[in-house]
């Protein structure tokens, strides 16, 4: 068992066995995307995504309270972008920490 970095999305993952996921990839879909030549889009920084949510709420709903719930398709899309931004950049920071730990050894 070891921590590996996916050769496609660069996110760290635990490698338990040698047969699944395919070697060098965190999941089968990452391998398929890399073989198809697709690049992962880089989401905006979380603070920029949150700023977009706040601007939308201020203009469209006349409210900047982040806890308010609106039945709005655009709100849901912006929140999805925000969640993806947090996940991506959390993985990026984790990769940097793993790399720094490996260099320190």
Secondary structure as UniProt FT lines:
FT   STRAND          2..5
FT   TURN            7..9
FT   STRAND          12..15
FT   TURN            23..24
FT   HELIX           28..36
FT   HELIX           46..56
FT   HELIX           57..61
FT   TURN            66..67
FT   HELIX           73..104
//
